[in-house]
């Protein structure tokens, strides 16, 4: 069985916690693309961040941005999913959510540069790219508040909260699988299975939509929620980019594609 495509999260999965990229991960991406296996980024990052990463990773495939809000290509051409909600509307909803829940949340916009650098490792122009949200509003609030915030949001039409590594994302009713079909439709026609890689709860749908799911652990181990909800997933043998490269290499070699 051949590999149709590999969909991967970025922060904590392909990238290190400080945003760096291990040489093993870069080498594996180069090997995959040379073999004709598309690697598609599906991330909570903004379109501007994704465009820079596509160039950095030397990828010509389009990518999903802001938890499935849409797709973007290497020249910055953006297509939004119909379920995406403009960030300005989401910021107003975040203010109401804070007032009604009593949660000590702050939006990404309300964090100063030093705080955001401490959380993400980003600096300089990269901070401006991260702040340029189009269709999600990351909330900085402890996970202990998630259930209260979800209850407060209730059945508000078109909106949902999704927990990532560092932030709770307020967004439209979309997820990372929303863009999978669109991305696949833009890839060369090819039979085979889909592999998805992720590390946090906002990757759940992405992982369950694939034939093979790879949970990439942090230094503290894999996400307990993902392990519980996807019992058949493969756990990468090392954290972050090194584990990503090892797991992907083993799976692809197992298909005999490189033999």
N, C-alpha and C positions, 0 to 999 in steps of 0.2 A: 504494500500500500504506500502510495506517495503522499507527500505533504502538500496540501493546497496552499496554505499560508500560515504564518505565525502572527498572532495578535499579542501585543505585549503592553502592559502598563510600564510607566517610567520610574517615578520616585519610589525607591525602596525595592524595586523589582530589577529593572535593567540598570538603573543608576544607583550610586551609593547615596547614603543619607545627606551628604554634603553636595550632591548634584554632580559629582565627578563620575567618570566612566572608566572602568577597569579595562586594561589592555585585552584581557581574555574575552570580555563581552564584545569589544570592537572587532577582534579577530573573528569571533563567531559570526557576527553580522556580515562581515566581508565574505566569509566562507559561504554563508547562506545565499547572499545575493549573487555571488559568482556561480552558484549551483542553480540559480533560477528560482529559489524559494523566496517569495515576497515576505518582508517583515513590515508589519503595520503597527505604528504606534497608536495606542488608544489611552488617553491620559486626561487628567484633570487640569493640565496646563492650558494656558491661553493660546490662541492662534499665533500670536507673535513669538511666544516661546517655542511653539512647535516648529515654526518655519526655521528658526535658528538650529533646532535640534536635528531636523531633517538634513540640513547642510552639514552639521557636525558629524552625523552618522553616515553621511554619503548615501542617503536613501532617496530614491525617486518615487517611492510609493506615497500616496496621500495618507493622511493620518486623522484620527478622531481627536477632537479637543473638548475640554470642559465637560467631562463625563457624558459624552454622547450628544452634546449640544449641536454638533455639526462636524464637517470635515474641512480640512485645509490642505493645500498642496505646497510644494516648495517655493512657489512664487507668491504665496499669500492669498490665493483665490479661495474664498470661504463660501461654503454652502451650509446654511442652518437647517436643522431638523424643525419640522412644524411645531413640535412640542416645546422648543426652546423659548424662554421668556427673557426679554431684555434685562440686563443687569440693573438698570435704573429702577425698574418695577420691583425687582427682587430686593433691592436695598430698602425700599419703603416697607416691604413685607418683613424684612429682618428687624427693622425698628419696631414694628407692631409686635412681632414675636417676642422681642426683648421686654417690651412694656407689659405684655399680657402674662408672660411666664415668670418674670422676675429673675431670669437666668442672667448671670454676669457675662454675657457674650459680647464680643467685639467683632466687627466685620474686618476683613483684611484691610480695607481702606482706613480703618481706625488705628491700625498698628503703625508705629513709626518705623523708619528704615532700620534702626538698630534692632528693634524687636523682630522685624521680618527677616533680617539677616540671621539673627540668632536661631530662628525657627527653621529656616530653609537653606541657609548657607549662601544665598544669593546676595550679590553686591552690584553697585553701580547701575548700569543700563539694564541689567537683568532684573532688578527690582521693578523698574518701570514696566517691563514686559509682563511680569507676574501680576502687576496691579491692573493691567489693561483687560479686565474681565468683560466678556461680551454677554454671557448667558448663565453665569453662576456667581454666587456670592459666598465665599468661604467664611465660616464663622469660627472664631477662636474661642472655644468653650470646652470645659472638661467633659469627657464621655459620660460622666455621672448624670449630666443634664439631658442626655439624648432622649430618654423616655419622656421626660417632662415636656421637652420642646416638640417632640412628635405628637404628643397628646394635645398640646396647645395649637399646633398647626392643624391638627384634626383632618377633616375631609376637605380642606381648602382645595378647590379645583385647580388642577394643573401644576401644583407645587409638591415637592417632596424634599426630605432631608436625607443626605447620604454621608456616612462617616468614612473619611479617608484616613491617611496616616497622621496628619497634623491638624486637619480642619474638618468641621462638619459643614458640608456643602448644601446651601439652599439653592434649588434649581427647579426647572420645569420637570414634567413627568417624562423624563428620558433617562437612559443609562448607557453604559458603554456598548451594549449589544445593539442599541438603536442605530449605530453607524456601521455595524459589521456587514450587513447586507449591501449597503451602499459602497463600502470599501471593496468588498468582494466583486461587485459589479464593475469596478474600475480597474481590476487586475486582469492580466491575460488569462484567457480561458484555460482551465487546468483541473483535472480530476484529482481528488485526494482529500485527506482529512485536514481539519483545522486544529491547530494547537494554540491555546491561550495561556498566558503567564500573568500572574498577579500576586499581590502580597497582602492586600487589606480588604475590608468588607465592601468597599465600593467597586471591587473587582469581581464580586460574586456572580453577577449576571454574565459578565464576560467569560468567566471560567466555566460556568455551567452550560454555556451555549456551544462549547467546543467539544470535539471528539476526545481530545486529551487536554486535561487541565493540569497546569503546573503551579503549585503554590510555592512562592519563593520566600524563605524565612528571613526574618531580621536576625540580628545577633542574639536576641532573646528567644528565638524560635519562631515557628510558623503561627499565623493567626489562628487562635483556637476556634473562632467562629467559622472560618473557611474550612478548617479541618473537619469540624462537626457537620457542616452543611454539604460538603463535597467529599464523602468518604472514599470515593474512587480516585481522588486526585493524586498526582505524583508530587512528592515533596522534594524540592531541589536540595542537593546535599550540602550546599554552603549558602551563606547569606548573599543577598543582593546580586550584583553583576556576575561574580564568579560562579555562584550557584546557578544563575540563569544560563550561563554559557555551558556549564557541565550538563545540566538537565536537557537543554535543547539538543546539544551534540549527541547525547546518548539516545534520545528519542529518534532523531533523524537517522542515525546510524542503524538503529534497530529496524527501520523500514527498508534497509538494504539500498537506499537511494545512492549512497556513496560507495557501495561495495563493487 
